[in-house]
Amino acid sequence: MNAKALELRRQGVDVIALTAGEPDFDTPEFIKEAAWQALKEGKTKYTPPAGIPELREAISEKFRRENGLEYAPDQITVGVGGKGVLYNLFQAILDPGDEVILIAPYWVSYSAQVELAGGVPVAVTTEAEAGFVPDPERVAAAVTPRTKALVVNSPNNPTGAVYPETVLQALAELAVKHDFYLVSDEIYEHLVYQGRPFSPGRVAPDHTITVNGVAKTYAMTGWRLGYAGGPKEVIQAMTKIQGQSVTHPTTFVQWATARALSDREQSRKFIETARAAFDRRRRLVVEGLRGLGLPTPEPKGAFYVMPDVRRIDPDELKAAEILLERARVAVVPGTDFKAPGHVRMSYATSEENLKEALRRIGEIL
Ligand SMILES: Cc1ncc(COP(=O)(O)O)c(C=O)c1O
């Protein structure tokens, strides 16, 4: 859909893209300055594959302060984006045929990365009526002797769900009971509008790998830096894989990230401003879509919303095509997220764009 939208734009058609998986803000100045400072100081050479000690210290402190997680610096590794970290992780823990439980609708890279490591993705569905929150009993029913891991992503891409603490606790207990890994992808942790994020690694520290990154929190998608904390043997295996592939993320980006994570005051200011803007847009979009008669579960976090578009067409691919061709609004069909009848809209764009997109959708309806 993105390629189609770009092609239409190239032809001079005015398309509003609600496809972006990234904040529309610029990276805060204090982080850019830290990168520039690192460059000026000649921090341009190789680093250890797990990352510079200063960054791992800052991550360890961040996990303790913000998440109540105790990871020593040697239980931390960095990677080329959260995506790079997850790639290393699946390569490290999966043998061919190992199963990984994913909560659908899910971010498409999980299933692709599991398959690239020879694993088998096993989807457990959730319903819009339940706010896309998983039922731990349903997850338990999907566990087999080949289950190697369960991935949870709260706040969630693509649904915007924020799982209650009790649900995350139950899932962590399941990981301990059946001795599999719990992969907790917390990349959207600061973009929560209702409820509170909870790190299940607090309940199951020996079974959980907590994955995070700077992309969404600090509008640093292009900088490519992610990190993970977890059991030492898993972290070491991930680092070994990285050492023989990309070696490590860019050196001055690591220094800038250390600054982002340790300058609490400037971080807080930026995050608060971004969160308030996303929250205004979230309410605008949810009210707007509901007003148009498209059932829309209220997202509690991240910057996505998943309306039911069966009123436009029962097939979400067709609905997305109609929205693009007739309303000139690009969205992502739910198909690859395993969300039939739904599309994903990102509200990481201006209120003006969002209002115009709603107006256009209203017009075709
Ligand atoms: C759920 C989820 N996890 C991880 C990532 C990876 O982010 P990055 O590799 O930019 O750090 C994304 C990006 O879209 C995401 O949506």
The ligand as an ORCA input file, in Angstrom:
! r2SCAN-3c Opt
* xyz 0 1
  C       6.279     -3.830     17.748
  C       7.569     -3.332     17.236
  N       8.690     -3.835     17.741
  C       9.895     -3.437     17.307
  C      10.014     -2.496     16.314
  C      11.391     -2.161     15.853
  O      11.746     -0.857     15.893
  P      13.215     -0.381     15.522
  O      13.901     -1.508     14.817
  O      13.041      0.801     14.657
  O      13.892     -0.079     16.837
  C       8.862     -1.935     15.742
  C       8.944     -0.961     14.638
  O       8.017     -0.698     13.920
  C       7.602     -2.358     16.233
  O       6.468     -1.847     15.743
*
